[in-house]
Amino acid sequence: MKIKDNTILITGGATGIGFALAEALTKAGNKVIICGRRPAKLAEAKARLPGVETKVCDITDEKERAALLEWVKSNFGELNILINNAGAQRTMRLKGGVQDMLGGEDEIQTNLVALVRLSAYFIPFLLEKKESAIINVSSGLAFIPLAVKPVYSASKAAVHSFTVSLRHQLKDSSIKVFEIIPPTVDTDLLKPVAPGNTLAKRMPPHELAAAVLPALASDQYEIPVGEAQGLVEGSRADFYQTFNKINK
Ligand SMILES: NC(=O)c1ccc[n+]([C@@H]2O[C@H](COP(=O)([O-])OP(=O)(O)OC[C@H]3O[C@@H](n4cnc5c(N)ncnc54)[C@H](OP(=O)(O)O)[C@@H]3O)[C@@H](O)[C@H]2O)c1
């Protein structure tokens, strides 16, 4: 896909990987809009990257998801790329029963439900565009789970699966569907690093963005970066053979 002259919405674009993508895509000649819940983080990002537009939005709220699309339609009718990047991650000790799961961020709502619903809201709008894309950020842990992050890993495995189906359903349309599969990246998501995480080497977010842009430009639909490549390869036997068999 072309990687300039697009108008792009990045969820969770004020920090970490989302911000690095916002920065790289702005430099490449795109209009970028970022959203997130914390106005202070959005303002910080805008101070570092004056060209970006910001929007406060909680993507786990159905009304806010619907309102986000209406806001985009009213203000950036030319928008042609959605990057579903916002995410949450928690360590969970499953021997403790349900207690560890109550309270805090709901990874399934943020990582999976919001991504699925936002995609659904934006698809009819993106189908009207000559060239458009949905870019989902999953994780190397979608392919091999990290046991101390059980719900996170499961939610990302579901994001991968959903993205494969989405790409298949949209294959004859104007919407290209990409999956960015990051390795361990140095962002707030990981603080502190999970015990047992042997992917200890943390990639700087700008390095990830630098690897992603050429892959998007060459229509590489699955983009495992760095150590995530080993996790993807390690998880695969005949996945696509089976997928193609049931999706003729
Ligand atoms: N860092 C890694 O090692 C790594 C590896 C693989 C995949 N990833 C994935 O990369 C993506 C970005 O994460 P990151 O590492 O860059 O961490 P991050 O800096 O913590 O970014 C997460 C972003 O998501 C936003 N967000 C969270 N919940 C939201 C909600 N309900 N509504 C709107 N925005 C929300 C946060 O902003 P607010 O809190 O202000 O809303 C924040 O800007 C995630 O999907 C993550 O799973 C990260």
The ligand as an SDF file (V2000), in Angstrom:
LIG
                    3D

 48 52  0  0  0  0  0  0  0  0999 V2000
    5.4670   -3.3090   24.3600 N   0  0  0  0  0  0  0  0  0  0  0  0
    5.5290   -4.5520   23.9120 C   0  0  0  0  0  0  0  0  0  0  0  0
    6.4660   -5.3000   24.2250 O   0  0  0  0  0  0  0  0  0  0  0  0
    4.4700   -5.0740   22.9890 C   0  0  0  0  0  0  0  0  0  0  0  0
    4.7100   -6.3170   22.3640 C   0  0  0  0  0  0  0  0  0  0  0  0
    3.7480   -6.8280   21.5150 C   0  0  0  0  0  0  0  0  0  0  0  0
    2.5750   -6.1090   21.2890 C   0  0  0  0  0  0  0  0  0  0  0  0
    2.3750   -4.9080   21.9060 N   0  0  0  0  0  0  0  0  0  0  0  0
    1.1160   -4.2160   21.6250 C   0  0  0  0  0  0  0  0  0  0  0  0
    1.3760   -2.9200   21.1330 O   0  0  0  0  0  0  0  0  0  0  0  0
    0.2440   -2.0870   21.4060 C   0  0  0  0  0  0  0  0  0  0  0  0
    0.7200   -0.7680   22.0000 C   0  0  0  0  0  0  0  0  0  0  0  0
    1.2640   -1.0140   23.2940 O   0  0  0  0  0  0  0  0  0  0  0  0
    2.5870   -0.2950   23.8350 P   0  0  0  0  0  0  0  0  0  0  0  0
    3.5730   -1.3310   24.1210 O   0  0  0  0  0  0  0  0  0  0  0  0
    2.9370    0.8350   22.9620 O   0  0  0  0  0  0  0  0  0  0  0  0
    2.0830    0.2130   25.2830 O   0  0  0  0  0  0  0  0  0  0  0  0
    1.5540    1.6040   25.8080 P   0  0  0  0  0  0  0  0  0  0  0  0
    2.5610    2.6700   25.6130 O   0  0  0  0  0  0  0  0  0  0  0  0
    1.0360    1.3560   27.1760 O   0  0  0  0  0  0  0  0  0  0  0  0
    0.3460    1.9230   24.8110 O   0  0  0  0  0  0  0  0  0  0  0  0
   -0.9640    1.5000   25.0000 C   0  0  0  0  0  0  0  0  0  0  0  0
   -1.8470    2.6550   24.5470 C   0  0  0  0  0  0  0  0  0  0  0  0
   -3.2000    2.2010   24.5000 O   0  0  0  0  0  0  0  0  0  0  0  0
   -4.0190    3.2120   25.0300 C   0  0  0  0  0  0  0  0  0  0  0  0
   -5.2280    2.6020   25.5800 N   0  0  0  0  0  0  0  0  0  0  0  0
   -5.2930    1.5950   26.4930 C   0  0  0  0  0  0  0  0  0  0  0  0
   -6.5780    1.3470   26.8030 N   0  0  0  0  0  0  0  0  0  0  0  0
   -7.3280    2.2020   26.0420 C   0  0  0  0  0  0  0  0  0  0  0  0
   -8.7210    2.4500   25.9340 C   0  0  0  0  0  0  0  0  0  0  0  0
   -9.6090    1.7580   26.6760 N   0  0  0  0  0  0  0  0  0  0  0  0
   -9.1550    3.3990   25.0800 N   0  0  0  0  0  0  0  0  0  0  0  0
   -8.2630    4.1040   24.3380 C   0  0  0  0  0  0  0  0  0  0  0  0
   -6.9250    3.9300   24.4120 N   0  0  0  0  0  0  0  0  0  0  0  0
   -6.4830    2.9930   25.2680 C   0  0  0  0  0  0  0  0  0  0  0  0
   -3.1840    3.8770   26.1270 C   0  0  0  0  0  0  0  0  0  0  0  0
   -3.5810    5.2200   26.3640 O   0  0  0  0  0  0  0  0  0  0  0  0
   -4.5520    5.6130   27.5980 P   0  0  0  0  0  0  0  0  0  0  0  0
   -4.1330    4.7900   28.7850 O   0  0  0  0  0  0  0  0  0  0  0  0
   -4.3390    7.0790   27.7660 O   0  0  0  0  0  0  0  0  0  0  0  0
   -5.9450    5.2920   27.1420 O   0  0  0  0  0  0  0  0  0  0  0  0
   -1.7890    3.8480   25.4960 C   0  0  0  0  0  0  0  0  0  0  0  0
   -1.5480    5.0350   24.7570 O   0  0  0  0  0  0  0  0  0  0  0  0
   -0.6700   -2.8960   22.3130 C   0  0  0  0  0  0  0  0  0  0  0  0
   -1.7280   -3.4630   21.5740 O   0  0  0  0  0  0  0  0  0  0  0  0
    0.2470   -3.9740   22.8440 C   0  0  0  0  0  0  0  0  0  0  0  0
   -0.4390   -5.1290   23.2330 O   0  0  0  0  0  0  0  0  0  0  0  0
    3.2910   -4.3820   22.7380 C   0  0  0  0  0  0  0  0  0  0  0  0
  1  2  1  0
  2  3  2  0
  2  4  1  0
  4  5  1  0
  4 48  2  0
  5  6  2  0
  6  7  1  0
  7  8  2  0
  8  9  1  0
  8 48  1  0
  9 10  1  0
  9 46  1  0
 10 11  1  0
 11 12  1  0
 11 44  1  0
 12 13  1  0
 13 14  1  0
 14 15  2  0
 14 16  1  0
 14 17  1  0
 17 18  1  0
 18 19  2  0
 18 20  1  0
 18 21  1  0
 21 22  1  0
 22 23  1  0
 23 24  1  0
 23 42  1  0
 24 25  1  0
 25 26  1  0
 25 36  1  0
 26 27  1  0
 26 35  1  0
 27 28  2  0
 28 29  1  0
 29 30  1  0
 29 35  2  0
 30 31  1  0
 30 32  2  0
 32 33  1  0
 33 34  2  0
 34 35  1  0
 36 37  1  0
 36 42  1  0
 37 38  1  0
 38 39  2  0
 38 40  1  0
 38 41  1  0
 42 43  1  0
 44 45  1  0
 44 46  1  0
 46 47  1  0
M  CHG  2   8   1  16  -1
M  END
$$$$
